[in-house]
Amino acid sequence: MKDVIKMDFSVFTWIAIFALSAMIVNTIGIWFVYKNGEWAESYKEYFICFAAGVLIASPLIMAFPEAISKNSSAGLSALAGFLFMFVSNKLIHHKTEQVDLAFGITAIIGIGIHSFIDGVIYSVTFSSSITMGLVAGLGLVLHEFSEGVITFTALINGGVKHKKAAFYAFIVAALTTPIGAFVAYPFVKNLDNSILGLTLGAVSGVLIYLSASHLLPEAERNEREHSYFAFALGVGLALLIMYIETI
């Protein structure tokens, strides 16, 4: 298979193509929901359920197993990530006295870390193998549209105005991926797998916290007909990405 993929592109070119593609797809998701604000508000519960499905399944079936394979102590970093978000949320809630705003801030912290790590993963996988990079990159790009929608929706739910939400969502969810890729690339050949494993573990804990502590309870409070079908679709997307990454 490796011999089949013979391109003149350098490793850095492949990384740049996929990292920038991820940013563009994510931005399209933000633009779509920004331009269709009333529609998005009407179907917010479905987006929340879909987001919960993606964010609860992705770390459990992909990021965390990969983290454990790289570092057997990744479970501790996952716990640390979970507790970090828990404490951060409580502190922000205490300062703002607004539950929705606290959720919006903690959500963008988690998504920002996740998007940055996506960029790091591009650098790591393509540096290891062009084939591995292409497969992993395709899986990551597939979820960028929904991630853009999720980020914008979380900010709106936190009381941020639409224009600011679109701008912040772009910075946090879209721009952080190429930044992560380009920052990691010069160091990736010296990157210790055990460190990456701990990082992936922490991100898993962050994403599980966001889904289990915020998104799912919010969906239950505002349950609508077929809303849990949206949750199943989110889980299904994560499973599809896992399947694509393994073939």
Secondary structure, 3 states (H helix, E strand, C coil): CCCCCCCCCCHHHHHHHHHHHHHHHHHHHHHHHHHCHHHHHHCHHHHHHHHHHHHHHHHHHHHHHHHHHHCCCHHHHHHHHHHHHHHHHHHHHHHHCCHHHHHHHHHHHHHHHHHHHHHHHHHHHHHHCHHHHHHHHHHHHHCHHHHHHHHHHHHHHCCCCHHHHHHHHHHHHHHHHHHHHHHHHHHHHHCCHHHHHHHHHHHHHHHHHHHHHHHHHHHHHCCCCCHHHHHHHHHHHHHHHHHHHHC
